[in-house]
Amino acid sequence: WGVLYNLVNATSITASSIGIWGTVLAPHAHVTFNDGSFDGGIYAASLTGDAEGHLNALREIDLCATEPGPEPEPSPN
């Protein structure tokens, strides 16, 4: 699963020496990220720096669901 950091109004982001678990959505921001890492994605106007990145797609889930989904059907043998 993942976290979406929704920073759509940001124009500049600077980060260093941290790990980010999740996806950053900052389409108007110029991002500088050094000495860190991210597991997710960074969607920005630009990205500079030496941070290590691992792309992981967001999964569509319903965190507010009150009922569990149906059980999958067993496969025939």
Disulfide bonds with the S-S distance in Angstrom:
none
